[in-house]
Amino acid sequence: MEKGFIKVSVLYPYEANKTFDLDYYCNKHVPMVAGLLGDAVVGATVEQGLGGGAPDSPAAYVCMGNLYFKSMESFQNSFGPNTEEIMADLPNFSQVEPIIQISEVLI
């Protein structure tokens, strides 16, 4: 990604006894979000947590989704009108409350 782009990270913490449907997330939720946000999204990644720093410890996050935008304005203009529909889909794949972080790409 280019310096100055905006990265929106949606982090799903590992929680014992909570479900996360990675197949639904990758094949239904992410394409739905991409369709709603359109050309404002210049890149996206999905990462599955495999483990923590200590041997045999669980990953801090079961999944991380990242969306990249050229500017904060581009993110806000595309996401804002679609927030309700995007958030309404969360119960279809997870019981985990996501953590959202907005960052600026520096390198």
CYANA upper distance limits for C-alpha pairs under 8 A (distance plus 0.5 A):
  1 MET  CA      5 PHE  CA      7.52
  1 MET  CA     43 GLY  CA      8.48
  1 MET  CA     68 TYR  CA      8.40
  1 MET  CA    105 VAL  CA      7.88
  2 GLU  CA    105 VAL  CA      7.44
  2 GLU  CA    107 ILE  CA      7.72
  3 LYS  CA    104 GLU  CA      8.28
  3 LYS  CA    105 VAL  CA      5.66
  3 LYS  CA    106 LEU  CA      5.51
  3 LYS  CA    107 ILE  CA      5.96
  4 GLY  CA     70 LYS  CA      7.92
  4 GLY  CA     71 SER  CA      8.07
  4 GLY  CA    104 GLU  CA      6.27
  4 GLY  CA    105 VAL  CA      5.74
  4 GLY  CA    106 LEU  CA      6.71
  5 PHE  CA     68 TYR  CA      7.13
  5 PHE  CA     69 PHE  CA      6.22
  5 PHE  CA     70 LYS  CA      5.25
  5 PHE  CA     71 SER  CA      6.41
  5 PHE  CA    104 GLU  CA      6.37
  5 PHE  CA    105 VAL  CA      5.84
  6 ILE  CA     68 TYR  CA      6.09
  6 ILE  CA     69 PHE  CA      5.53
  6 ILE  CA     70 LYS  CA      6.62
  6 ILE  CA     71 SER  CA      6.21
  6 ILE  CA     72 MET  CA      6.67
  6 ILE  CA     75 PHE  CA      8.23
  6 ILE  CA    102 ILE  CA      7.46
  6 ILE  CA    103 SER  CA      6.25
  6 ILE  CA    104 GLU  CA      5.23
  6 ILE  CA    105 VAL  CA      6.62
  7 LYS  CA     66 ASN  CA      7.05
  7 LYS  CA     67 LEU  CA      6.19
  7 LYS  CA     68 TYR  CA      5.10
  7 LYS  CA     69 PHE  CA      6.99
  7 LYS  CA    102 ILE  CA      6.26
  7 LYS  CA    103 SER  CA      5.60
  7 LYS  CA    104 GLU  CA      6.56
  7 LYS  CA    105 VAL  CA      7.14
  8 VAL  CA     66 ASN  CA      6.04
  8 VAL  CA     67 LEU  CA      5.63
  8 VAL  CA     68 TYR  CA      6.85
  8 VAL  CA    100 ILE  CA      7.61
  8 VAL  CA    101 GLN  CA      6.36
  8 VAL  CA    102 ILE  CA      5.05
  8 VAL  CA    103 SER  CA      6.90
  9 SER  CA     64 MET  CA      7.31
  9 SER  CA     65 GLY  CA      6.23
  9 SER  CA     66 ASN  CA      4.96
  9 SER  CA     67 LEU  CA      7.08
  9 SER  CA    100 ILE  CA      6.16
  9 SER  CA    101 GLN  CA      5.67
  9 SER  CA    102 ILE  CA      6.81
  9 SER  CA    103 SER  CA      8.42
 10 VAL  CA     64 MET  CA      6.20
 10 VAL  CA     65 GLY  CA      5.59
 10 VAL  CA     66 ASN  CA      6.79
 10 VAL  CA     98 PRO  CA      6.66
 10 VAL  CA     99 ILE  CA      6.25
 10 VAL  CA    100 ILE  CA      5.14
 10 VAL  CA    101 GLN  CA      7.13
 11 LEU  CA     61 TYR  CA      6.94
 11 LEU  CA     63 CYS  CA      6.80
 11 LEU  CA     64 MET  CA      5.10
 11 LEU  CA     65 GLY  CA      7.06
 11 LEU  CA     98 PRO  CA      5.91
 11 LEU  CA     99 ILE  CA      5.47
 11 LEU  CA    100 ILE  CA      6.71
 12 TYR  CA     61 TYR  CA      5.85
 12 TYR  CA     62 VAL  CA      6.33
 12 TYR  CA     63 CYS  CA      5.86
 12 TYR  CA     64 MET  CA      6.66
 12 TYR  CA     96 VAL  CA      6.74
 12 TYR  CA     97 GLU  CA      7.21
 12 TYR  CA     98 PRO  CA      5.20
 12 TYR  CA     99 ILE  CA      6.89
 13 PRO  CA     60 ALA  CA      6.30
 13 PRO  CA     61 TYR  CA      4.56
 13 PRO  CA     62 VAL  CA      6.34
 13 PRO  CA     63 CYS  CA      7.90
 13 PRO  CA     96 VAL  CA      7.46
 13 PRO  CA     97 GLU  CA      8.25
 13 PRO  CA     98 PRO  CA      7.47
 13 PRO  CA     99 ILE  CA      8.18
 14 TYR  CA     18 LYS  CA      8.47
 14 TYR  CA     58 PRO  CA      7.91
 14 TYR  CA     59 ALA  CA      7.08
 14 TYR  CA     60 ALA  CA      6.06
 14 TYR  CA     61 TYR  CA      5.31
 14 TYR  CA     62 VAL  CA      5.43
 14 TYR  CA     96 VAL  CA      8.42
 15 GLU  CA     96 VAL  CA      7.75
 18 LYS  CA     94 SER  CA      8.08
 18 LYS  CA     95 GLN  CA      6.24
 18 LYS  CA     96 VAL  CA      6.96
 19 THR  CA     93 PHE  CA      8.16
 19 THR  CA     94 SER  CA      6.03
 19 THR  CA     95 GLN  CA      6.20
 19 THR  CA     96 VAL  CA      7.68
 20 PHE  CA     62 VAL  CA      8.13
 20 PHE  CA     93 PHE  CA      6.09
 20 PHE  CA     94 SER  CA      4.89
 20 PHE  CA     95 GLN  CA      7.25
 20 PHE  CA     96 VAL  CA      7.74
 21 ASP  CA     25 TYR  CA      6.75
 21 ASP  CA     93 PHE  CA      5.29
 21 ASP  CA     94 SER  CA      6.81
 22 LEU  CA     26 CYS  CA      6.56
 22 LEU  CA     63 CYS  CA      8.29
 22 LEU  CA     93 PHE  CA      7.86
 23 ASP  CA     27 ASN  CA      6.39
 23 ASP  CA     28 LYS  CA      8.40
 24 TYR  CA     28 LYS  CA      5.70
 24 TYR  CA     29 HIS  CA      6.90
 24 TYR  CA     92 ASN  CA      8.33
 24 TYR  CA     93 PHE  CA      6.55
 25 TYR  CA     29 HIS  CA      5.26
 25 TYR  CA     30 VAL  CA      6.51
 25 TYR  CA     93 PHE  CA      6.75
 26 CYS  CA     30 VAL  CA      6.04
 26 CYS  CA     31 PRO  CA      7.91
 26 CYS  CA     46 VAL  CA      7.96
 27 ASN  CA     31 PRO  CA      6.98
 28 LYS  CA     32 MET  CA      6.58
 29 HIS  CA     33 VAL  CA      6.70
 29 HIS  CA     89 ASP  CA      7.65
 30 VAL  CA     34 ALA  CA      6.60
 31 PRO  CA     35 GLY  CA      6.54
 32 MET  CA     36 LEU  CA      6.74
 33 VAL  CA     37 LEU  CA      6.61
 33 VAL  CA     86 ILE  CA      7.04
 34 ALA  CA     38 GLY  CA      6.27
 34 ALA  CA     41 VAL  CA      7.49
 36 LEU  CA     78 SER  CA      8.29
 36 LEU  CA     82 ASN  CA      7.31
 37 LEU  CA     41 VAL  CA      6.94
 37 LEU  CA     78 SER  CA      5.67
 37 LEU  CA     79 PHE  CA      6.84
 37 LEU  CA     82 ASN  CA      8.19
 38 GLY  CA     78 SER  CA      8.26
 40 ALA  CA     69 PHE  CA      6.56
 40 ALA  CA     70 LYS  CA      7.99
 40 ALA  CA     74 SER  CA      6.37
 40 ALA  CA     75 PHE  CA      7.26
 40 ALA  CA     78 SER  CA      6.97
 41 VAL  CA     67 LEU  CA      7.04
 41 VAL  CA     68 TYR  CA      6.22
 41 VAL  CA     69 PHE  CA      5.72
 41 VAL  CA     70 LYS  CA      8.44
 41 VAL  CA     75 PHE  CA      8.36
 42 VAL  CA     67 LEU  CA      8.21
 42 VAL  CA     68 TYR  CA      6.03
 42 VAL  CA     69 PHE  CA      6.06
 42 VAL  CA     70 LYS  CA      7.60
 43 GLY  CA     67 LEU  CA      6.46
 43 GLY  CA     68 TYR  CA      5.54
 43 GLY  CA     69 PHE  CA      7.86
 44 ALA  CA     65 GLY  CA      7.96
 44 ALA  CA     66 ASN  CA      5.93
 44 ALA  CA     67 LEU  CA      5.03
 44 ALA  CA     68 TYR  CA      6.62
 45 THR  CA     65 GLY  CA      6.38
 45 THR  CA     66 ASN  CA      5.68
 45 THR  CA     67 LEU  CA      7.30
 46 VAL  CA     63 CYS  CA      7.68
 46 VAL  CA     64 MET  CA      6.23
 46 VAL  CA     65 GLY  CA      5.01
 46 VAL  CA     66 ASN  CA      6.85
 47 GLU  CA     63 CYS  CA      6.11
 47 GLU  CA     64 MET  CA      5.58
 47 GLU  CA     65 GLY  CA      6.92
 48 GLN  CA     61 TYR  CA      8.29
 48 GLN  CA     62 VAL  CA      6.39
 48 GLN  CA     63 CYS  CA      5.05
 48 GLN  CA     64 MET  CA      7.04
 49 GLY  CA     59 ALA  CA      5.68
 49 GLY  CA     60 ALA  CA      7.75
 49 GLY  CA     61 TYR  CA      6.09
 49 GLY  CA     62 VAL  CA      5.26
 49 GLY  CA     63 CYS  CA      6.09
 49 GLY  CA     64 MET  CA      8.21
 50 LEU  CA     58 PRO  CA      7.64
 50 LEU  CA     59 ALA  CA      6.09
 50 LEU  CA     62 VAL  CA      8.11
 51 GLY  CA     55 PRO  CA      8.49
 51 GLY  CA     56 ASP  CA      7.41
 51 GLY  CA     57 SER  CA      6.30
 51 GLY  CA     58 PRO  CA      5.15
 51 GLY  CA     59 ALA  CA      4.37
 51 GLY  CA     60 ALA  CA      7.93
 52 GLY  CA     56 ASP  CA      7.93
 52 GLY  CA     57 SER  CA      5.56
 52 GLY  CA     58 PRO  CA      5.67
 52 GLY  CA     59 ALA  CA      4.80
 52 GLY  CA     60 ALA  CA      6.69
 53 GLY  CA     57 SER  CA      7.54
 69 PHE  CA     74 SER  CA      6.90
 69 PHE  CA     75 PHE  CA      6.42
 70 LYS  CA     74 SER  CA      7.05
 70 LYS  CA     75 PHE  CA      8.40
 71 SER  CA     75 PHE  CA      6.95
 72 MET  CA     76 GLN  CA      6.62
 73 GLU  CA     77 ASN  CA      6.44
 74 SER  CA     78 SER  CA      6.68
 75 PHE  CA     79 PHE  CA      6.30
 75 PHE  CA     80 GLY  CA      8.44
 76 GLN  CA     80 GLY  CA      5.89
 77 ASN  CA     81 PRO  CA      7.67
 78 SER  CA     82 ASN  CA      7.59
 79 PHE  CA     83 THR  CA      6.28
 82 ASN  CA     86 ILE  CA      6.69
 83 THR  CA     87 MET  CA      6.51
 84 GLU  CA     88 ALA  CA      6.51
 85 GLU  CA     89 ASP  CA      7.20
 86 ILE  CA     90 LEU  CA      7.80
 89 ASP  CA     93 PHE  CA      8.10
 90 LEU  CA     94 SER  CA      6.49
 90 LEU  CA     95 GLN  CA      8.38
 91 PRO  CA     95 GLN  CA      6.74
